[in-house]
Amino acid sequence: MSQLPPLNPPPDIPPEQSLIEYPSRFPIKVMGSHVEGFVEAIVQVALQFDPEFDAATIERRPSKGGNYLGLTITVTATSREQLDELYRTLSTHPMVKVVL
């Protein structure tokens, strides 16, 4: 079995070249199984990175069959590092299937 090379973090983008101005409102789509506790778990993660996060702003979209739930959370992004860590935390959460 071949070994994959280690993933390198993206190079730091100078603030003047970033497409995002900080601070700004930043939407993130999160999909997971439509189960009890999913929304609350995502709210807790969002609050870790944006203490001002308002759960009332979450947009919810159940899948056609009702087995999955898509959420759009909008956080206040303060830095590239904050967003990268938020994506990492969401992506590794056991209840989350996809983060966009």
N, C-alpha and C positions, 0 to 999 in steps of 0.2 A: 504494500500500500504506500503510495507516495505522500510525502509531507507537503502541505501547502505552505507557501511562504507566509510569514507573519503579516498581518494587516498593519499598514502604516497609517497613523492618523493623518487627516488632511493637513496640508500646510496652512500655517496661520495666514489669514487674509488680513492685510492692513485695513484698518477701519475706513480709510478713504476709498477702498476698492470693494467694500462690502455692499451687497444689494439691500441689506436691511439696516435701517437707522435705529439706533437704540436710544432710549427705550421705545418700544412699539408694541402694538397689539398683534399677536401672532397666533393664527389658528392651527391646530394640530388635529388630525383625524385618527381616531383610535377604534379598532374593531376587536370584539371579543364575543364569547358565547353570551347569549341573552339569559343570564342567570342572576339570581338574587345576589346583591353585593358588588356586582361589576361596576356600576356607576359610582358607588361610594368609594371603591378602591381607587378609581381613576381620580376622583376628587381629592383623595388624600395625597396622591402623588403630585397632582397639580399644586396643591397647597404647599408642598415641600419646596417648590421652586418659585412660586408666586403667592406669598402670604395674603395678597389682596384678591386672589382668585374667587370669582363668584359662581357657585355651582348653578345658580338660576340661569346662567347664560349658555349652558350646555345645550347643543342641538342633538337630538336623538333620532336615529333612523333604523328601525328594525328591518331585518332582511325579509324578503318575500315570504319565506317559510317560517319566519319568526324565531329561527334558531340562533341568529346572530344579531348583535346590536352595534351599530356604528355611532360613535360619538364625535362631535366636533367640540373641542375645548379651546378656548381662546385665552392665552396667558399674556402677561406683560413680559416681553423679552427684554432682558437687560444686557445680555452679552451672548456672543457665539458659544462660549463655554457653557453658559447656563442652558442654552437650547440643546447643545450636544449631550449634556448630562441628562436632561429631561428625556430626550429621545432614547438614550441608553436605558434609563430606568424604566420607561414605559415598555420598550421592546423586550426587556428581560422579565417583565411581570408575568407571573404564571397565568393570569386571566386574560392576557392580551394576545391576540393572534397577529394583528398587523398594525403598524403605526406609519402614517403618511404625513 
